[in-house]
């Protein structure tokens, strides 16, 4: 059954940046958009399982540090080759200055 897990404080992530969050053997990426919203995806690139936390955030895109494939972190959509499989996304909520993600 899915559960809400505290991932970080809102001020832990600058706008247009991300952090890595590990929970129960899974890696997630938590993003802070230019508009001030927060998003969460799987933390590994679908192309070669590289940690996205080392990638570059530009607007609403995360660029994988290994082969420069890009995803829209709001939807998980693969946007530039070599990635062709979308990232899994997770619901996010903010309460009292903390960011929570809903994990399976």
N, CA, C and O atoms as a MOPAC input file, in Angstrom:
PM7 MOZYME 1SCF
protein

 N      0.84000 1    -1.18300 1     0.00000 1
 C      0.00000 1     0.00000 1     0.00000 1
 C      0.88800 1     1.25000 1     0.00000 1
 O      1.82100 1     1.34500 1     0.79800 1
 N      0.60600 1     2.20100 1    -0.88300 1
 C      1.43800 1     3.41600 1    -0.93600 1
 C      1.41800 1     4.18100 1     0.38400 1
 O      0.44000 1     4.15000 1     1.13100 1
 N      2.53400 1     4.87100 1     0.64800 1
 C      2.62300 1     5.68000 1     1.86300 1
 C      3.38500 1     6.96800 1     1.55600 1
 O      4.22300 1     7.01700 1     0.65500 1
 N      3.07300 1     8.00300 1     2.32700 1
 C      3.76200 1     9.28500 1     2.19100 1
 C      5.00000 1     9.27000 1     3.07900 1
 O      4.92300 1     8.95900 1     4.26700 1
 N      6.14000 1     9.61000 1     2.48800 1
 C      7.42800 1     9.62100 1     3.18500 1
 C      8.03500 1    11.01400 1     3.06300 1
 O      8.04700 1    11.60100 1     1.98100 1
 N      8.54200 1    11.54300 1     4.18700 1
 C      9.23200 1    12.83400 1     4.13700 1
 C     10.55300 1    12.65200 1     3.40900 1
 O     11.36900 1    11.81000 1     3.78200 1
 N     10.75800 1    13.45400 1     2.36000 1
 C     11.98300 1    13.35400 1     1.57000 1
 C     13.01700 1    14.40400 1     1.96200 1
 O     14.21400 1    14.12200 1     1.99100 1
 N     12.54500 1    15.63600 1     2.26800 1
 C     13.47200 1    16.72500 1     2.57100 1
 C     12.67600 1    17.94400 1     3.01100 1
 O     11.44600 1    17.93800 1     2.99500 1
 N     13.38400 1    18.97200 1     3.39900 1
 C     12.76100 1    20.27000 1     3.67000 1
 C     12.71400 1    21.05400 1     2.36100 1
 O     13.54200 1    20.84300 1     1.47500 1
 N     11.74900 1    21.95100 1     2.24400 1
 C     11.62400 1    22.73500 1     1.00900 1
 C     12.87700 1    23.56800 1     0.73600 1
 O     13.23200 1    23.78600 1    -0.42200 1
 N     13.54200 1    24.02900 1     1.77600 1
 C     14.73300 1    24.85700 1     1.56000 1
 C     16.01000 1    24.03800 1     1.35600 1
 O     17.09800 1    24.60500 1     1.26200 1
 N     15.88400 1    22.70400 1     1.28800 1
 C     17.04300 1    21.85500 1     0.98600 1
 C     17.39000 1    21.86700 1    -0.49800 1
 O     18.49200 1    21.47300 1    -0.88000 1
 N     16.44700 1    22.32000 1    -1.34700 1
 C     16.64700 1    22.28600 1    -2.79900 1
 C     16.45400 1    23.68600 1    -3.37000 1
 O     15.39000 1    24.28300 1    -3.21100 1
 N     17.45900 1    24.19700 1    -4.02000 1
 C     17.31900 1    25.47400 1    -4.71700 1
 C     16.39100 1    25.30100 1    -5.91100 1
 O     16.23500 1    24.19300 1    -6.42300 1
 N     15.77600 1    26.38800 1    -6.35600 1
 C     14.96300 1    26.31800 1    -7.57100 1
 C     15.84600 1    25.89200 1    -8.74100 1
 O     17.02500 1    26.24400 1    -8.80400 1
 N     15.26900 1    25.14000 1    -9.65500 1
 C     15.96200 1    24.55400 1   -10.80400 1
 C     17.12600 1    23.67200 1   -10.36500 1
 O     18.21800 1    23.72100 1   -10.93000 1
 N     16.86000 1    22.86600 1    -9.34200 1
 C     17.85900 1    21.91300 1    -8.86500 1
 C     17.14200 1    20.66100 1    -8.38200 1
 O     15.91300 1    20.59300 1    -8.40100 1
 N     17.91600 1    19.67000 1    -7.95000 1
 C     17.35700 1    18.42400 1    -7.44500 1
 C     18.25700 1    17.85100 1    -6.36900 1
 O     19.41300 1    18.24500 1    -6.21800 1
 N     17.69300 1    16.90800 1    -5.62300 1
 C     18.48300 1    16.13600 1    -4.67400 1
 C     18.10400 1    14.67000 1    -4.81300 1
 O     17.03300 1    14.32400 1    -5.31100 1
 N     19.00200 1    13.83500 1    -4.36500 1
 C     18.76300 1    12.39100 1    -4.32400 1
 C     18.11600 1    12.04900 1    -2.99300 1
 O     18.45100 1    12.61900 1    -1.95400 1
 N     17.18200 1    11.10500 1    -3.04400 1
 C     16.52500 1    10.61600 1    -1.83700 1
 C     16.42500 1     9.10200 1    -1.95700 1
 O     15.87300 1     8.58200 1    -2.92700 1
 N     16.96400 1     8.39700 1    -0.96100 1
 C     16.91700 1     6.93600 1    -0.95000 1
 C     15.97100 1     6.46700 1     0.14500 1
 O     15.97500 1     6.98600 1     1.26100 1
 N     15.14900 1     5.45900 1    -0.20600 1
 C     14.20300 1     4.91400 1     0.76400 1
 C     13.90600 1     3.46400 1     0.40700 1
 O     13.55200 1     3.15500 1    -0.73100 1
 N     14.05200 1     2.58900 1     1.37800 1
 C     13.68800 1     1.17000 1     1.25000 1
 C     14.30200 1     0.53200 1     0.00300 1
 O     13.63300 1    -0.22100 1    -0.70500 1
 N     15.56800 1     0.83100 1    -0.26300 1
 C     16.27000 1     0.22700 1    -1.37900 1
 C     16.01600 1     0.86600 1    -2.73700 1
 O     16.53700 1     0.39200 1    -3.74600 1
 N     15.22900 1     1.93000 1    -2.77900 1
 C     14.95000 1     2.62800 1    -4.03500 1
 C     15.55300 1     4.02700 1    -3.99700 1
 O     15.67600 1     4.63000 1    -2.93000 1
 N     15.92700 1     4.53800 1    -5.16200 1
 C     16.48000 1     5.88400 1    -5.28700 1
 C     15.49400 1     6.76800 1    -6.03200 1
 O     14.94500 1     6.38000 1    -7.06400 1
 N     15.27900 1     7.95700 1    -5.49700 1
 C     14.35900 1     8.93700 1    -6.08100 1
 C     15.11400 1    10.23100 1    -6.32900 1
 O     16.16200 1    10.48000 1    -5.73300 1
 N     14.56900 1    11.04700 1    -7.21600 1
 C     15.08400 1    12.39900 1    -7.43900 1
 C     13.95300 1    13.36800 1    -7.12300 1
 O     12.83900 1    13.21500 1    -7.62400 1
 N     14.24200 1    14.36600 1    -6.29100 1
 C     13.26700 1    15.38500 1    -5.90200 1
 C     13.70200 1    16.70200 1    -6.54200 1
 O     14.84500 1    17.12700 1    -6.37500 1
 N     12.79500 1    17.34600 1    -7.27300 1
 C     13.09900 1    18.55100 1    -8.05100 1
 C     12.33700 1    19.75300 1    -7.51100 1
 O     11.23400 1    19.62200 1    -6.98100 1
 N     12.94500 1    20.92700 1    -7.65600 1
 C     12.31200 1    22.19600 1    -7.30000 1
 C     12.23900 1    23.02200 1    -8.58300 1
 O     13.26700 1    23.46300 1    -9.09900 1
 N     11.04500 1    23.22800 1    -9.08900 1
 C     10.86400 1    23.89600 1   -10.38200 1
 C     11.09200 1    25.40400 1   -10.26900 1
 O     11.11200 1    25.95400 1    -9.16800 1
 N     11.26600 1    26.07100 1   -11.42400 1
 C     11.43700 1    27.52900 1   -11.41000 1
 C     10.22100 1    28.25500 1   -10.83200 1
 O     10.34400 1    29.37600 1   -10.33800 1
 N      9.05300 1    27.62300 1   -10.89300 1
 C      7.82600 1    28.22600 1   -10.35700 1
 C      7.64700 1    27.96900 1    -8.86100 1
 O      6.70400 1    28.46900 1    -8.24800 1
 N      8.56300 1    27.18200 1    -8.27700 1
 C      8.48400 1    26.90500 1    -6.84600 1
 C      7.77000 1    25.61700 1    -6.48700 1
 O      7.57500 1    25.32900 1    -5.30600 1
 N      7.37300 1    24.83300 1    -7.48900 1
 C      6.70800 1    23.55500 1    -7.23700 1
 C      7.74600 1    22.44500 1    -7.07400 1
 O      8.90000 1    22.59300 1    -7.47700 1
 N      7.31900 1    21.33900 1    -6.48000 1
 C      8.20500 1    20.19800 1    -6.26900 1
 C      7.67100 1    18.98700 1    -7.01900 1
 O      6.46200 1    18.79600 1    -7.14800 1
 N      8.60500 1    18.16800 1    -7.51400 1
 C      8.27200 1    16.97800 1    -8.28100 1
 C      9.20700 1    15.85200 1    -7.86400 1
 O     10.27600 1    16.09700 1    -7.30500 1
 N      8.79700 1    14.60700 1    -8.14100 1
 C      9.63700 1    13.45400 1    -7.82200 1
 C      9.58400 1    12.43900 1    -8.95400 1
 O      8.53000 1    12.18100 1    -9.53500 1
 N     10.75100 1    11.87000 1    -9.25300 1
 C     10.84700 1    10.80000 1   -10.24400 1
 C     11.71900 1     9.69100 1    -9.67700 1
 O     12.31900 1     9.82800 1    -8.61100 1
 N     11.77300 1     8.59000 1   -10.41400 1
 C     12.78000 1     7.57800 1   -10.12400 1
 C     14.13600 1     8.26500 1   -10.22300 1
 O     14.31000 1     9.18900 1   -11.01800 1
 N     15.08200 1     7.82300 1    -9.42800 1
 C     16.36200 1     8.50800 1    -9.35800 1
 C     17.41700 1     8.03300 1   -10.32900 1
 O     18.51800 1     8.58200 1   -10.37400 1
 N     17.08600 1     7.00600 1   -11.11800 1
 C     18.05500 1     6.45700 1   -12.06100 1
 C     17.56400 1     6.63600 1   -13.48700 1
 O     16.37800 1     6.46200 1   -13.76600 1
 N     18.47100 1     6.98100 1   -14.38700 1
 C     18.14900 1     7.12200 1   -15.80000 1
 C     17.66600 1     5.77800 1   -16.34700 1
 O     18.19900 1     4.72900 1   -15.98500 1
 N     16.66300 1     5.81100 1   -17.21200 1
 C     16.12800 1     4.57600 1   -17.78600 1
 C     17.03000 1     4.00600 1   -18.87300 1
 O     16.80500 1     2.88600 1   -19.33200 1
 N     18.03500 1     4.74600 1   -19.28900 1
 C     18.92900 1     4.28300 1   -20.35400 1
 C     20.02700 1     3.37000 1   -19.80700 1
 O     20.21800 1     2.26200 1   -20.30700 1
 N     20.75300 1     3.83600 1   -18.77500 1
 C     21.84400 1     3.01200 1   -18.24300 1
 C     21.93800 1     3.06300 1   -16.72300 1
 O     23.01200 1     2.83600 1   -16.16400 1
 N     20.84700 1     3.35300 1   -16.05600 1
 C     20.78900 1     3.32100 1   -14.58900 1
 C     21.81600 1     4.20500 1   -13.89600 1
 O     22.37100 1     3.82500 1   -12.86500 1
 N     22.07100 1     5.37700 1   -14.45800 1
 C     22.97500 1     6.36400 1   -13.85400 1
 C     22.15200 1     7.26300 1   -12.92900 1
 O     21.00900 1     7.59600 1   -13.24000 1
 N     22.72900 1     7.65200 1   -11.80500 1
 C     22.02800 1     8.53100 1   -10.87000 1
 C     21.78400 1     9.90500 1   -11.49400 1
 O     22.72100 1    10.57500 1   -11.92900 1
 N     20.53000 1    10.30900 1   -11.53200 1
 C     20.17300 1    11.60100 1   -12.11200 1
 C     20.56100 1    12.77600 1   -11.21800 1
 O     20.61600 1    13.91100 1   -11.69000 1
 N     20.82700 1    12.52800 1    -9.94600 1
 C     21.18300 1    13.62400 1    -9.03500 1
 C     22.46800 1    14.32100 1    -9.46000 1
 O     22.73700 1    15.44000 1    -9.02100 1
 N     23.26100 1    13.67900 1   -10.30300 1
 C     24.48700 1    14.29500 1   -10.81400 1
 C     24.26000 1    15.01600 1   -12.13100 1
 O     25.19600 1    15.54800 1   -12.72700 1
 N     22.99400 1    15.03200 1   -12.58700 1
 C     22.66500 1    15.66300 1   -13.86100 1
 C     22.39700 1    17.14800 1   -13.73300 1
 O     22.48500 1    17.72400 1   -12.64900 1
 N     22.06800 1    17.75400 1   -14.85500 1
 C     21.83500 1    19.18400 1   -14.94200 1
 C     20.34700 1    19.45200 1   -15.10500 1
 O     19.70300 1    18.86900 1   -15.97800 1
 N     19.79000 1    20.33900 1   -14.26400 1
 C     18.39100 1    20.75700 1   -14.37900 1
 C     18.35100 1    22.07400 1   -15.13900 1
 O     19.03500 1    23.03600 1   -14.79000 1
 N     17.52800 1    22.09200 1   -16.19500 1
 C     17.34400 1    23.30200 1   -17.01200 1
 C     15.85200 1    23.48000 1   -17.21400 1
 O     15.22300 1    22.72300 1   -17.95200 1
 N     15.28800 1    24.48300 1   -16.55500 1
 C     13.83600 1    24.66600 1   -16.64600 1
 C     13.12100 1    23.47300 1   -16.04900 1
 O     13.20500 1    23.23300 1   -14.84500 1
 N     12.40700 1    22.71400 1   -16.89300 1
 C     11.67100 1    21.52900 1   -16.42700 1
 C     12.29900 1    20.24100 1   -16.92000 1
 O     11.65600 1    19.19100 1   -16.92100 1
 N     13.56400 1    20.32000 1   -17.34400 1
 C     14.24800 1    19.14700 1   -17.86500 1
 C     15.39400 1    18.74600 1   -16.94800 1
 O     16.08200 1    19.58700 1   -16.36900 1
 N     15.57900 1    17.41800 1   -16.83400 1
 C     16.76700 1    16.88200 1   -16.18000 1
 C     17.58200 1    16.18800 1   -17.26200 1
 O     17.06000 1    15.37700 1   -18.02700 1
 N     18.86700 1    16.51900 1   -17.31600 1
 C     19.76600 1    15.91500 1   -18.29600 1
 C     20.63600 1    14.88400 1   -17.60100 1
 O     21.30800 1    15.19100 1   -16.61600 1
 N     20.62400 1    13.67200 1   -18.10700 1
 C     21.44600 1    12.60200 1   -17.53900 1
 C     22.92200 1    12.93400 1   -17.72000 1
 O     23.32900 1    13.37400 1   -18.79500 1
 N     23.73300 1    12.72600 1   -16.67000 1
 C     25.14300 1    13.08800 1   -16.76400 1
 C     25.98200 1    12.15600 1   -17.64600 1
 O     27.10800 1    12.50200 1   -18.00600 1
 N     25.45100 1    10.98300 1   -17.99500 1
 C     26.27500 1    10.03800 1   -18.76000 1
 C     26.20900 1    10.27000 1   -20.27100 1
 O     27.24400 1    10.42700 1   -20.91800 1
 N     24.99400 1    10.29100 1   -20.83800 1
 C     24.86500 1    10.42100 1   -22.29000 1
 C     24.00200 1    11.60700 1   -22.71000 1
 O     23.63000 1    11.72100 1   -23.87800 1
 N     23.68600 1    12.48100 1   -21.77600 1
 C     22.95200 1    13.72000 1   -22.04300 1
 C     21.51400 1    13.53700 1   -22.53800 1
 O     20.94600 1    14.45100 1   -23.13600 1
 N     20.93200 1    12.37700 1   -22.29500 1
 C     19.50700 1    12.22000 1   -22.55400 1
 C     18.73700 1    13.12600 1   -21.60400 1
 O     19.23000 1    13.45600 1   -20.52600 1
 N     17.53800 1    13.52900 1   -21.99200 1
 C     16.76000 1    14.44600 1   -21.15400 1
 C     15.35400 1    13.90900 1   -20.91100 1
 O     14.77000 1    13.21900 1   -21.74700 1
 N     14.83600 1    14.25100 1   -19.73700 1
 C     13.47000 1    13.93800 1   -19.33600 1
 C     12.79200 1    15.21000 1   -18.84800 1
 O     13.44200 1    16.09000 1   -18.28500 1
 N     11.48900 1    15.30300 1   -19.06400 1
 C     10.68100 1    16.32800 1   -18.40800 1
 C     10.33200 1    15.76000 1   -17.03400 1
 O      9.57200 1    14.79700 1   -16.93800 1
 N     10.87400 1    16.33900 1   -15.98800 1
 C     10.66900 1    15.76000 1   -14.65200 1
 C      9.24600 1    15.92100 1   -14.14900 1
 O      8.86500 1    15.24900 1   -13.19100 1
 N      8.44500 1    16.78800 1   -14.76200 1
 C      7.04500 1    16.93400 1   -14.34400 1
 C      6.20600 1    15.73900 1   -14.76700 1
 O      5.27900 1    15.34600 1   -14.05900 1
 N      6.52700 1    15.16300 1   -15.91400 1
 C      5.72700 1    14.06100 1   -16.47100 1
 C      6.50700 1    12.76500 1   -16.58800 1
 O      5.91800 1    11.69400 1   -16.73300 1
 N      7.83400 1    12.85400 1   -16.52700 1
 C      8.68800 1    11.69100 1   -16.74000 1
 C      8.98100 1    11.42100 1   -18.20500 1
 O      9.71700 1    10.48700 1   -18.52300 1
 N      8.41600 1    12.22600 1   -19.11000 1
 C      8.56000 1    11.97800 1   -20.53800 1
 C     10.01300 1    12.07200 1   -21.00100 1
 O     10.70900 1    13.04400 1   -20.70700 1
 N     10.46100 1    11.04200 1   -21.73400 1
 C     11.78200 1    11.05500 1   -22.35700 1
 C     11.76000 1    12.08900 1   -23.47600 1
 O     10.90500 1    12.02800 1   -24.36000 1
 N     12.70100 1    13.04300 1   -23.44500 1
 C     12.66000 1    14.17100 1   -24.38700 1
 C     13.83100 1    14.22500 1   -25.36000 1
 O     13.72700 1    14.88600 1   -26.39400 1
 N     14.93700 1    13.55600 1   -25.06800 1
 C     16.07700 1    13.58200 1   -25.99300 1
 C     16.82300 1    12.25900 1   -25.91800 1
 O     17.05100 1    11.71400 1   -24.83800 1
 N     17.19700 1    11.75700 1   -27.08700 1
 C     17.93400 1    10.50800 1   -27.14900 1
 C     19.27400 1    10.64800 1   -26.43100 1
 O     19.81300 1    11.75300 1   -26.36300 1
 N     19.81500 1     9.58000 1   -25.90600 1
 C     19.45200 1     8.21100 1   -26.20100 1
 C     18.31100 1     7.64000 1   -25.34500 1
 O     17.93300 1     6.48600 1   -25.54400 1
 N     17.76100 1     8.39600 1   -24.41800 1
 C     16.67700 1     7.84200 1   -23.60200 1
 C     15.40900 1     7.72200 1   -24.44200 1
 O     15.07900 1     8.61200 1   -25.22600 1
 N     14.70600 1     6.60600 1   -24.26300 1
 C     13.45200 1     6.40800 1   -24.97700 1
 C     12.36100 1     5.84400 1   -24.07100 1
 O     11.20300 1     5.74500 1   -24.47600 1
 N     12.72900 1     5.47800 1   -22.85600 1
 C     11.76700 1     4.98100 1   -21.86700 1
 C     11.54500 1     6.08700 1   -20.84300 1
 O     12.50200 1     6.62800 1   -20.28900 1
 N     10.28000 1     6.42000 1   -20.59200 1
 C      9.94200 1     7.48200 1   -19.64300 1
 C     10.36500 1     7.11900 1   -18.22300 1
 O     10.46200 1     5.94400 1   -17.86900 1
 N     10.61500 1     8.15200 1   -17.41600 1
 C     10.88200 1     7.98300 1   -15.98200 1
 C      9.56800 1     7.78600 1   -15.23800 1
 O      8.54400 1     8.35500 1   -15.61500 1
 N      9.59800 1     7.00200 1   -14.21000 1
 C      8.43100 1     6.89200 1   -13.33400 1
 C      8.36200 1     8.14800 1   -12.47200 1
 O      9.38100 1     8.61700 1   -11.96500 1
 N      7.16800 1     8.68600 1   -12.31000 1
 C      6.96100 1     9.84900 1   -11.45500 1
 C      6.17300 1     9.44200 1   -10.21900 1
 O      5.50800 1     8.40600 1   -10.20300 1
 N      6.25800 1    10.27600 1    -9.18100 1
 C      5.59300 1     9.99200 1    -7.91200 1
 C      4.87400 1    11.24100 1    -7.42200 1
 O      5.37600 1    12.35200 1    -7.59100 1
 N      3.69400 1    11.06600 1    -6.81100 1
 C      2.98400 1    12.22100 1    -6.25100 1
 C      3.81100 1    12.90700 1    -5.16200 1
 O      4.53600 1    12.25500 1    -4.41000 1
 N      3.68800 1    14.22300 1    -5.09600 1
 C      4.41200 1    15.03800 1    -4.11700 1
 C      3.43000 1    15.96200 1    -3.41400 1
 O      2.48500 1    16.46500 1    -4.02100 1
 N      3.66900 1    16.17600 1    -2.12600 1
 C      2.91900 1    17.19300 1    -1.39000 1
 C      3.88800 1    17.92400 1    -0.47700 1
 O      4.90800 1    17.37600 1    -0.06000 1
 N      3.54800 1    19.17500 1    -0.17500 1
 C      4.35900 1    19.99200 1     0.73200 1
 C      3.49500 1    20.32000 1     1.93800 1
 O      2.37500 1    20.81300 1     1.80300 1
 N      4.03200 1    20.03900 1     3.11800 1
 C      3.33100 1    20.34000 1     4.37900 1
 C      4.32400 1    20.89800 1     5.37600 1
 O      5.35000 1    20.28000 1     5.66300 1
 N      4.01400 1    22.06700 1     5.90000 1
 C      4.83900 1    22.64800 1     6.96100 1
 C      6.29800 1    22.78800 1     6.61100 1
 O      7.15500 1    22.60800 1     7.47600 1
 N      6.61000 1    23.10600 1     5.36200 1
 C      8.00400 1    23.28100 1     4.97000 1
 C      8.73200 1    21.99900 1     4.64100 1
 O      9.94500 1    22.01800 1     4.43400 1
 N      8.01800 1    20.87700 1     4.58600 1
 C      8.62600 1    19.59100 1     4.24700 1
 C      8.02700 1    19.05900 1     2.95200 1
 O      6.85300 1    19.28400 1     2.65600 1
 N      8.85200 1    18.34700 1     2.18100 1
 C      8.41900 1    17.72800 1     0.93600 1
 C      8.21800 1    16.24300 1     1.19700 1
 O      9.10500 1    15.57000 1     1.72100 1
 N      7.05600 1    15.74100 1     0.83000 1
 C      6.70500 1    14.32500 1     0.97100 1
 C      6.46300 1    13.72300 1    -0.40100 1
 O      5.90400 1    14.37100 1    -1.28500 1
 N      6.88900 1    12.47300 1    -0.57400 1
 C      6.55000 1    11.76300 1    -1.80500 1
 C      5.77100 1    10.49800 1    -1.43200 1
 O      5.97900 1     9.89800 1    -0.37700 1
 N      4.88000 1    10.12600 1    -2.32700 1
 C      4.10000 1     8.90400 1    -2.11700 1
 C      4.82700 1     7.76600 1    -2.80400 1
 O      4.98900 1     7.76500 1    -4.02400 1
 N      5.26500 1     6.79600 1    -2.01300 1
 C      6.03600 1     5.67500 1    -2.53000 1
 C      5.23000 1     4.38200 1    -2.39100 1
 O      4.39800 1     4.23700 1    -1.49500 1
 N      5.50400 1     3.44500 1    -3.31200 1
 C      4.76500 1     2.16400 1    -3.24900 1
 C      5.16700 1     1.31800 1    -2.06300 1
 O      4.63700 1     0.22300 1    -1.87900 1

